[in-house]
């Protein structure tokens, strides 16, 4: 069976569920190139688009390239 394509990709992940500051991730929308900050701690969390100094959404070139690719084998 082929692996299902997902629209969002984790390009950066840091933090821990075991610490009070939670987990922070940068998500990339592969269709639009827009990047989002996602934060999770305990039962709470939030998501917001990353904005530049002019208040416009940060868009990766061609959908990729602004942040390094996340490698979950390092965790």
Short mmCIF file of the C-alpha atoms (twelve columns), coordinates in Angstrom:
data_MODEL
# 
_entry.id   MODEL 
# 
loop_
_atom_site.group_PDB 
_atom_site.id 
_atom_site.type_symbol 
_atom_site.label_atom_id 
_atom_site.label_alt_id 
_atom_site.label_comp_id 
_atom_site.label_asym_id 
_atom_site.label_seq_id 
_atom_site.Cartn_x 
_atom_site.Cartn_y 
_atom_site.Cartn_z 
_atom_site.pdbx_PDB_model_num 
ATOM 1  C CA . UNK A 1  0.000  0.000  0.000  1 
ATOM 2  C CA . UNK A 2  1.358  3.436  -0.942 1 
ATOM 3  C CA . UNK A 3  2.123  5.946  1.771  1 
ATOM 4  C CA . UNK A 4  -0.528 8.677  2.011  1 
ATOM 5  C CA . UNK A 5  0.713  12.145 1.078  1 
ATOM 6  C CA . UNK A 6  0.223  14.768 3.771  1 
ATOM 7  C CA . UNK A 7  -0.264 18.469 3.191  1 
ATOM 8  C CA . UNK A 8  1.816  19.583 6.194  1 
ATOM 9  C CA . UNK A 9  5.391  18.624 6.942  1 
ATOM 10 C CA . UNK A 10 7.363  19.151 10.174 1 
ATOM 11 C CA . UNK A 11 10.561 20.994 9.238  1 
ATOM 12 C CA . UNK A 12 11.786 21.803 12.763 1 
ATOM 13 C CA . UNK A 13 10.966 20.297 16.147 1 
ATOM 14 C CA . UNK A 14 12.401 21.161 19.548 1 
ATOM 15 C CA . UNK A 15 11.473 20.802 23.187 1 
ATOM 16 C CA . UNK A 16 10.032 17.942 25.191 1 
ATOM 17 C CA . UNK A 17 6.699  16.756 26.567 1 
ATOM 18 C CA . UNK A 18 8.530  16.173 29.845 1 
ATOM 19 C CA . UNK A 19 9.465  19.829 30.364 1 
ATOM 20 C CA . UNK A 20 7.245  22.802 31.206 1 
ATOM 21 C CA . UNK A 21 8.066  24.655 27.965 1 
ATOM 22 C CA . UNK A 22 6.469  21.922 25.798 1 
ATOM 23 C CA . UNK A 23 7.160  21.163 22.134 1 
ATOM 24 C CA . UNK A 24 7.620  23.777 19.413 1 
ATOM 25 C CA . UNK A 25 7.394  22.867 15.747 1 
ATOM 26 C CA . UNK A 26 7.612  24.690 12.444 1 
ATOM 27 C CA . UNK A 27 5.103  23.222 9.993  1 
ATOM 28 C CA . UNK A 28 5.268  23.747 6.241  1 
ATOM 29 C CA . UNK A 29 2.126  23.767 4.104  1 
ATOM 30 C CA . UNK A 30 3.400  21.974 0.995  1 
ATOM 31 C CA . UNK A 31 0.618  23.415 -1.183 1 
ATOM 32 C CA . UNK A 32 1.061  27.107 -0.338 1 
ATOM 33 C CA . UNK A 33 4.605  27.235 1.094  1 
ATOM 34 C CA . UNK A 34 3.336  29.082 4.204  1 
ATOM 35 C CA . UNK A 35 5.137  28.199 7.441  1 
ATOM 36 C CA . UNK A 36 3.418  27.922 10.830 1 
ATOM 37 C CA . UNK A 37 4.604  27.899 14.442 1 
ATOM 38 C CA . UNK A 38 2.864  25.146 16.392 1 
ATOM 39 C CA . UNK A 39 3.285  24.921 20.171 1 
ATOM 40 C CA . UNK A 40 2.009  22.144 22.449 1 
ATOM 41 C CA . UNK A 41 2.287  21.833 26.213 1 
ATOM 42 C CA . UNK A 42 0.213  19.433 28.281 1 
ATOM 43 C CA . UNK A 43 -3.419 19.702 27.162 1 
ATOM 44 C CA . UNK A 44 -2.961 23.133 25.567 1 
ATOM 45 C CA . UNK A 45 -1.334 24.494 22.473 1 
ATOM 46 C CA . UNK A 46 -1.693 26.795 19.528 1 
ATOM 47 C CA . UNK A 47 -0.795 27.437 15.918 1 
ATOM 48 C CA . UNK A 48 -0.078 30.664 14.046 1 
ATOM 49 C CA . UNK A 49 1.509  31.562 10.707 1 
ATOM 50 C CA . UNK A 50 5.082  32.865 10.865 1 
ATOM 51 C CA . UNK A 51 5.164  36.560 9.917  1 
ATOM 52 C CA . UNK A 52 7.981  38.721 8.548  1 
ATOM 53 C CA . UNK A 53 8.784  42.260 9.748  1 
ATOM 54 C CA . UNK A 54 6.019  43.689 7.515  1 
ATOM 55 C CA . UNK A 55 3.372  41.351 8.939  1 
ATOM 56 C CA . UNK A 56 3.190  39.153 5.840  1 
ATOM 57 C CA . UNK A 57 3.205  35.355 6.042  1 
ATOM 58 C CA . UNK A 58 6.619  33.708 5.624  1 
ATOM 59 C CA . UNK A 59 6.509  31.673 2.407  1 
ATOM 60 C CA . UNK A 60 9.232  29.155 1.575  1 
ATOM 61 C CA . UNK A 61 10.653 29.302 -1.952 1 
ATOM 62 C CA . UNK A 62 8.866  26.659 -4.012 1 
ATOM 63 C CA . UNK A 63 7.272  25.310 -0.841 1 
ATOM 64 C CA . UNK A 64 10.643 24.334 0.667  1 
ATOM 65 C CA . UNK A 65 13.973 25.879 1.510  1 
ATOM 66 C CA . UNK A 66 13.551 28.455 4.291  1 
ATOM 67 C CA . UNK A 67 14.199 25.958 7.094  1 
ATOM 68 C CA . UNK A 68 16.216 22.739 7.192  1 
ATOM 69 C CA . UNK A 69 14.370 19.490 6.705  1 
ATOM 70 C CA . UNK A 70 13.365 17.897 10.037 1 
ATOM 71 C CA . UNK A 71 14.891 14.494 10.667 1 
ATOM 72 C CA . UNK A 72 12.985 12.569 13.341 1 
ATOM 73 C CA . UNK A 73 15.708 9.931  13.584 1 
ATOM 74 C CA . UNK A 74 17.766 12.405 15.688 1 
ATOM 75 C CA . UNK A 75 15.276 12.322 18.596 1 
# 
